[in-house]
Amino acid sequence: MKEDRILKDFREVLSLTKRYLRQEKERGLREVAISPKSPEGQAYGAGKVQSPRSKETLEKLRREVEGCRKCPLWRERNNVVFGEGSPNAKLILVGEAPGRNEDLQGKPFVGAAGQLLTKILASIGLKREDVFIGNILKCRPPMNRNPKPEEIKACWGYLDRQLRIIRPKIILAMGTFAAQTLLKTDERIGRLRGEFHPFAKGVKLLATYHPAALLRNPGYKKAVWEDMKLLKKEYKKS
């Protein structure tokens, strides 16, 4: 009877494991790393100094992303916009999706919004090379339309793996789609900004308005400056 109970428990655990792996596969998981030194809740390993091999790992992921055909956006892209910056960054900035200039150059935030972002970072003593900058989507949606749920789902695994490789302490989610995707919520950006949210063990997330929104609505500048003061204070502590 005892052996039957053990066998039953084992089958239940196996069934739950299979279900979990299927869900993760749908989100883009390709590999599962198991380490007795990495307890649950430390998947992103925040705060650990990375070796030079981290850059190599990012480059390997970049090559994979450049060949991605998980959603129809690949058909119209000029370049994949993988993201760029320090592989050891304490801070990762996540935007929505590449625009026309980003698609042409293969780099994130290089248009007018990108120039504004560079100035925003400078206002708190940071340079682009101090951080890592990426997007929820790696390919430009036609006419810069909003990302579709199926596109976000197809691309999420790449951002997730970037976070696991870089292991930041802070994530700055810029704009509605970035904040809602990372926090898994439908709440408006206006209600999400202004405070840090727990993201993973040792990792905090701050949401703010997208730089492009500031170009359209200068009235958001005060709110973003308040967010940047919070970011600067937390960055110095980390």
Secondary structure as UniProt FT lines:
FT   HELIX           2..26
FT   TURN            27..28
FT   TURN            36..37
FT   TURN            40..41
FT   TURN            43..44
FT   TURN            46..47
FT   HELIX           53..66
FT   HELIX           72..75
FT   STRAND          84..85
FT   TURN            87..88
FT   STRAND          91..95
FT   HELIX           100..105
FT   HELIX           112..123
FT   TURN            124..125
FT   HELIX           128..130
FT   STRAND          132..135
FT   HELIX           142..144
FT   HELIX           149..166
FT   STRAND          170..174
FT   HELIX           176..183
FT   HELIX           189..192
FT   TURN            193..194
FT   STRAND          196..200
FT   TURN            201..202
FT   STRAND          203..208
FT   HELIX           211..216
FT   HELIX           218..220
FT   HELIX           221..237
//
